[in-house]
Each structure stands twice: as structure tokens, then as C-alpha cells.
Amino acid sequence: MRKRGVDHIVHAVKDLEAARGVYTRLGFTLTPYATHPWGTRNFLAQLDGAFLEVLEVVDPSLMETAAVDAFSFGAYNRDFLARGEGMSMLVLDSEAPDADRASFQEAGLITYAPFSFERIARQPDGSEKKVAFDLTFTTHPDMPDAAFFTCRNRYPENFWKESYQQHSNSAVGLGGVILAAERPAELHEFIEGFAGNRELKVTSFGFECETTRGTIHVMTPEGVRALYGDIYPLETLCSPRFIATLINVEDVQAFAASVDSSGITSRHKDGRVIIPASEIQGMAMIAQEVK
């Protein structure tokens, strides 16, 4: 079983331009807008080997009903947004989609038909080049508000650009994600199979799954409150869902300065800058300094 790393997260929002304003004020350099043929639009904040994808639905009419064995990225995010904004999907890296699918099946995970797509990406110099991706989806029946897939990037040289990775807030990497769940133990086999790592670390509030890039923290609501405070309205939690991303920064004071100047509410705890989900369209953000 190949151990995978975090490739990106999907932050689904109802107003992409408003979200772009928030991310810009927080000190992130952002890629131009891009559109998908199934009716969604996004922008990215590229980090070192991983990125944040901020996405909205612009044309639901383009979202065809998925076949029985298929997963509809557009329809899933449309339905997610009908219930509220936030982090809708976790994506890990891929070297071979067929191997990922076989690995998921061996681990007893739900799998779907192969899915690939291409689009044109605007380069920092204004030119345009093709990017293409192979996606391998899986879901858990008890997590309707959290979806998972791996992503193979077929033209990384056209996708990753150093100028998009320079952020005034000193952000450099995606340190992980927090998945809130009333009963974390019930999810350990799924997370193991998805991440390709059977050596989970049990904690007082759940468990941690180290990937080759970032950590998946599965925590009870009580654990989230104890460690980070009121970062998400956990009283509304109906099923396990992602509530926060962890951002690695070179200088936590620089990140704090960006937040302070933005007018966005945050607090400091244990050397971290913590921004509640209410400030960033349903997804909390926790900045931690890289040691």
C-alpha cells in the first residue's frame, strides 16, 4: 500500500469574489479564476507541493446526473453548498489512478468510475497552457459532507509556478486538516485505506494519520474545543466533516500581522494564529510556524 500525501483541499463557497477578497486580505497570492466544464469556477492558493482550491458553483445546469458507478464533482459541491459553506473535500496525491482504485477496493472502500479532465491554465506571464488531472474518488456512507479523492497531475510543469507560491503572510505549506467526528474510532479503517498508512497515532481526542505531506487529525468536538476553542459551530455537527485547515508558515508573526491588518477576527494560542470558520466562509484556518 503506497503512503500518500495531501495534494489539496476544496473550500466550497457561495460567493467566490468575496472569498477572494478574504484570502487576499489574509496575505495569500492567488491564481487567476478558472472554470470547469461541469459548472464550477475556482481560484487557488499554491503552497509548497499542495494548494487550497476555493470553488463556487456558477451553472448547475451543466451538472448531469451521475451514472450509478460515477461520482459527480460538480453535483456533490452543489449539494454541499445547499447545506452550507466550508471544506468539502480532501485530496491526496497520486502516481497511478488504477493502483489507487485497486488499493481502495482492497481496503474495502467505495470506488467509482475513472474520471479525467483537462483545462487551460493562465500562466503568470499571461500565456495559456494545458493542465490535466486524473481523479480517483471514494466516499464513506456516514460522511455525506466530506468527500475524498486522489489526483494525478499530468502536466505539473504547467501547473506549479513559483510566483504563485510567494505569499506576504509567509505561508509555505499545508500542514494538515481537522475532521470533526463524534466517534473517531469508527473512521480509522477508512482513513487508513485512503491515506495508505496503517500506523495511526491514537490521541486523547481521536487519532492522527500522518501523510507524506500533512496530517489528517480526526477529533471529537470536545477535543477541537479543548485545543482550538470555538473555531466552528460544532453544535450543528450532524455527521463527520472537515472544519479546519492547518497552514505552515515561516513567520507566525508575519501571518498575524496580515490577519490584524485585514480586520479579520483571530486569536493567538500556543504560538498559533487561529481564525474561526465564521471569518472564512465556513472553514477555520490555523497558522503554525514551521520549525
C-alpha positions as CSV (number, residue, x, y, z in Angstrom):
1,M,0.0,0.0,0.0
2,R,1.5,3.3,-1.1
3,K,1.5,6.1,1.5
4,R,0.0,9.2,0.0
5,G,0.4,12.9,0.8
6,V,-2.0,15.8,0.8
7,D,-2.4,17.4,-2.6
8,H,-5.0,20.0,-1.9
9,I,-8.3,20.7,-0.2
10,V,-11.5,22.1,-1.7
11,H,-13.1,25.0,0.1
12,A,-16.6,25.4,-1.3
13,V,-18.1,28.9,-1.1
14,K,-21.3,30.7,-2.3
15,D,-19.5,33.9,-3.4
16,L,-16.1,33.3,-5.0
17,E,-15.3,37.0,-5.3
18,A,-16.0,37.6,-1.7
19,A,-13.8,34.7,-0.8
20,R,-11.0,36.0,-3.0
21,G,-11.2,39.3,-1.1
22,V,-10.8,37.4,2.2
23,Y,-7.9,35.3,1.0
24,T,-6.2,38.4,-0.5
25,R,-6.6,40.4,2.8
26,L,-5.0,37.4,4.6
27,G,-1.9,37.8,2.5
28,F,-2.2,35.0,0.0
29,T,-1.1,35.3,-3.6
30,L,-3.9,33.8,-5.8
31,T,-4.1,32.3,-9.2
32,P,-6.5,33.7,-11.8
33,Y,-10.0,32.4,-11.9
34,A,-10.5,29.1,-13.8
35,T,-13.7,27.4,-14.9
36,H,-14.7,23.7,-15.2
37,P,-16.9,22.3,-17.9
38,W,-19.4,21.0,-15.3
39,G,-20.3,24.4,-14.0
40,T,-17.9,25.3,-11.2
41,R,-15.3,28.1,-11.0
42,N,-12.2,28.4,-8.8
43,F,-9.0,30.1,-7.8
44,L,-6.0,28.5,-6.0
45,A,-3.5,29.4,-3.3
46,Q,-0.4,27.4,-4.2
47,L,1.9,26.3,-1.5
48,D,4.9,24.0,-1.4
49,G,3.6,20.9,-3.1
50,A,0.0,21.4,-2.0
51,F,-2.7,24.0,-2.6
52,L,-6.0,25.4,-1.4
53,E,-8.8,25.3,-4.1
54,V,-11.6,27.8,-3.4
55,L,-14.6,26.9,-5.5
56,E,-18.1,28.1,-6.3
57,V,-21.0,26.7,-8.4
58,V,-21.8,29.0,-11.3
59,D,-24.0,26.9,-13.6
60,P,-25.8,23.9,-12.1
61,S,-27.5,23.2,-15.5
62,L,-24.1,21.8,-16.6
63,M,-24.1,19.2,-13.9
64,E,-25.5,16.0,-15.3
65,T,-26.9,13.3,-13.0
66,A,-24.0,10.9,-12.4
67,A,-24.3,7.3,-13.6
68,V,-24.6,4.6,-11.0
69,D,-20.9,3.9,-10.8
70,A,-19.7,7.6,-11.3
71,F,-19.0,10.4,-8.9
72,S,-20.1,13.9,-9.9
73,F,-17.7,16.5,-8.5
74,G,-20.0,19.4,-9.5
75,A,-23.2,17.9,-8.2
76,Y,-21.5,16.9,-4.9
77,N,-20.3,20.5,-4.3
78,R,-23.7,21.9,-5.4
79,D,-25.4,19.8,-2.8
80,F,-22.8,20.5,-0.2
81,L,-23.3,24.3,-0.6
82,A,-27.1,23.9,-0.3
83,R,-26.4,22.8,3.3
84,G,-23.6,25.4,3.9
85,E,-20.1,26.6,3.1
86,G,-16.8,25.1,4.1
87,M,-14.2,22.5,3.3
88,S,-16.0,19.9,1.2
89,M,-13.2,17.6,0.0
90,L,-9.8,16.3,0.9
91,V,-7.4,15.4,-2.0
92,L,-4.3,13.3,-1.8
93,D,-1.6,12.9,-4.4
94,S,-1.5,10.1,-7.0
95,E,1.1,8.4,-9.1
96,A,-1.2,5.8,-10.7
97,P,-5.0,6.1,-10.7
98,D,-5.5,2.4,-11.4
99,A,-3.3,1.5,-8.5
100,D,-5.2,3.9,-6.2
101,R,-8.5,2.3,-7.2
102,A,-7.2,-1.2,-6.6
103,S,-5.8,-0.1,-3.3
104,F,-9.2,1.4,-2.2
105,Q,-11.0,-1.7,-3.3
106,E,-8.6,-3.9,-1.4
107,A,-9.2,-1.8,1.7
108,G,-13.0,-2.1,1.3
109,L,-13.6,1.5,0.3
110,I,-16.3,2.6,-2.1
111,T,-14.9,3.3,-5.6
112,Y,-16.2,5.0,-8.7
113,A,-15.6,5.0,-12.4
114,P,-12.3,6.7,-13.6
115,F,-12.5,10.4,-14.2
116,S,-10.1,12.7,-16.0
117,F,-10.3,16.2,-17.4
118,E,-8.3,19.0,-19.0
119,R,-8.5,22.8,-18.9
120,I,-6.4,25.8,-19.9
121,A,-4.4,27.5,-17.1
122,R,-3.2,31.1,-17.4
123,Q,0.5,31.4,-16.6
124,P,2.0,34.3,-14.6
125,D,3.2,35.9,-17.9
126,G,-0.3,35.9,-19.3
127,S,0.2,32.9,-21.7
128,E,-2.0,29.9,-21.5
129,K,-1.1,26.2,-21.3
130,K,-2.9,22.9,-20.8
131,V,-3.3,21.2,-17.5
132,A,-4.9,17.8,-17.0
133,F,-5.8,15.6,-14.0
134,D,-6.8,12.1,-13.2
135,L,-9.2,11.8,-10.2
136,T,-9.9,8.7,-8.2
137,F,-12.9,9.2,-5.9
138,T,-14.0,7.5,-2.7
139,T,-16.7,8.2,-0.1
140,H,-17.9,6.9,3.2
141,P,-21.7,6.4,3.7
142,D,-21.6,8.0,7.1
143,M,-19.9,11.2,5.8
144,P,-22.3,13.0,3.4
145,D,-20.5,16.3,4.0
146,A,-17.0,15.0,3.3
147,A,-15.7,13.6,0.0
148,F,-12.2,12.2,-0.8
149,F,-10.1,11.6,-3.9
150,T,-6.6,11.3,-5.2
151,C,-5.3,13.5,-8.0
152,R,-2.6,12.8,-10.6
153,N,-1.3,16.0,-12.2
154,R,-0.3,15.2,-15.8
155,Y,1.4,18.5,-16.6
156,P,2.9,19.7,-13.3
157,E,5.3,21.9,-15.2
158,N,2.3,23.9,-16.5
159,F,0.6,24.0,-13.1
160,W,3.1,24.8,-10.4
161,K,4.5,28.3,-10.6
162,E,7.0,29.8,-8.1
163,S,5.5,33.3,-8.4
164,Y,2.1,31.9,-7.3
165,Q,3.8,30.4,-4.2
166,Q,5.2,33.7,-2.8
167,H,2.8,34.9,0.0
168,S,3.2,38.1,2.0
169,N,1.9,36.2,5.1
170,S,4.8,33.8,4.9
171,A,2.6,30.7,4.2
172,V,4.7,27.9,2.7
173,G,2.8,24.6,3.2
174,L,-0.4,22.8,4.0
175,G,0.2,21.2,7.4
176,G,-3.0,19.2,7.6
177,V,-6.7,19.2,8.1
178,I,-9.1,18.6,11.0
179,L,-12.0,16.3,10.6
180,A,-14.6,16.6,13.5
181,A,-16.4,13.4,14.4
182,E,-18.4,12.3,17.4
183,R,-16.9,8.8,17.1
184,P,-13.4,9.0,15.5
185,A,-12.7,5.3,16.1
186,E,-15.4,4.3,13.6
187,L,-13.4,6.1,10.8
188,H,-10.0,4.7,11.3
189,E,-10.2,1.9,8.7
190,F,-11.5,4.4,6.1
191,I,-8.7,6.9,6.7
192,E,-6.1,4.2,6.8
193,G,-7.2,2.9,3.4
194,F,-7.5,6.4,1.9
195,A,-4.1,7.6,3.1
196,G,-2.3,4.3,2.6
197,N,-1.0,4.4,6.2
198,R,-1.9,1.8,8.8
199,E,0.2,3.3,11.6
200,L,-2.2,5.8,13.1
201,K,-1.4,7.7,16.3
202,V,-4.2,7.5,18.9
203,T,-4.7,10.7,20.9
204,S,-6.9,11.7,23.8
205,F,-9.5,13.1,21.4
206,G,-9.3,10.7,18.4
207,F,-6.4,9.9,16.1
208,E,-3.9,11.4,13.7
209,C,-2.9,10.0,10.3
210,E,0.5,11.2,9.0
211,T,0.7,11.5,5.3
212,T,3.8,12.2,3.3
213,R,2.6,15.9,3.2
214,G,0.4,17.0,6.1
215,T,-1.6,15.3,8.9
216,I,-5.2,14.2,9.0
217,H,-6.5,15.0,12.5
218,V,-9.8,13.2,13.3
219,M,-11.1,14.7,16.6
220,T,-14.2,14.8,18.7
221,P,-15.9,18.1,19.1
222,E,-14.7,18.2,22.7
223,G,-11.1,17.8,21.5
224,V,-11.5,20.6,19.0
225,R,-12.8,22.9,21.6
226,A,-10.1,22.0,24.1
227,L,-7.2,22.6,21.6
228,Y,-8.5,25.4,19.5
229,G,-11.6,26.9,21.1
230,D,-14.8,27.8,19.3
231,I,-13.5,27.7,15.8
232,Y,-16.6,26.1,14.3
233,P,-20.3,25.7,15.3
234,L,-19.9,22.1,16.4
235,E,-23.4,22.0,17.9
236,T,-24.6,21.9,14.3
237,L,-22.5,18.8,13.5
238,C,-24.8,16.1,12.1
239,S,-22.1,13.9,10.6
240,P,-18.3,13.9,10.4
241,R,-16.9,16.8,8.4
242,F,-13.8,18.8,7.8
243,I,-13.8,22.0,9.8
244,A,-10.3,23.5,9.5
245,T,-7.0,23.6,7.6
246,L,-3.6,23.9,9.2
247,I,-1.2,26.3,7.3
248,N,2.5,26.1,7.8
249,V,4.2,29.5,7.8
250,E,7.8,30.6,8.1
251,D,6.9,33.5,10.4
252,V,3.8,33.3,12.5
253,Q,4.1,37.0,13.5
254,A,4.0,37.9,9.8
255,F,0.9,35.9,9.4
256,A,-0.6,37.5,12.5
257,A,0.2,41.0,11.1
258,S,-1.6,40.1,7.8
259,V,-4.6,39.0,9.8
260,D,-4.6,42.0,12.1
261,S,-4.4,44.4,9.1
262,S,-7.2,42.6,7.3
263,G,-9.8,43.3,10.0
264,I,-10.5,39.6,10.2
265,T,-11.1,38.2,13.7
266,S,-8.5,35.8,15.1
267,R,-6.8,34.8,18.3
268,H,-3.4,33.5,19.3
269,K,-2.9,30.3,21.3
270,D,0.2,28.2,21.8
271,G,2.1,30.0,19.1
272,R,-0.6,29.6,16.5
273,V,-2.9,32.1,14.8
274,I,-6.5,30.7,14.9
275,I,-9.2,32.1,12.6
276,P,-12.7,30.8,13.2
277,A,-14.8,29.4,10.4
278,S,-17.2,32.3,10.6
279,E,-14.5,34.5,9.2
280,I,-13.5,32.4,6.1
281,Q,-16.8,31.1,4.6
282,G,-17.3,28.1,6.8
283,M,-13.7,26.9,7.1
284,A,-11.4,27.6,10.1
285,M,-7.7,28.3,9.5
286,I,-4.9,27.6,11.9
287,A,-1.4,29.0,11.1
288,Q,1.6,27.3,12.7
289,E,5.2,28.1,12.4
290,V,7.5,25.7,10.6
291,K,10.3,24.6,12.9
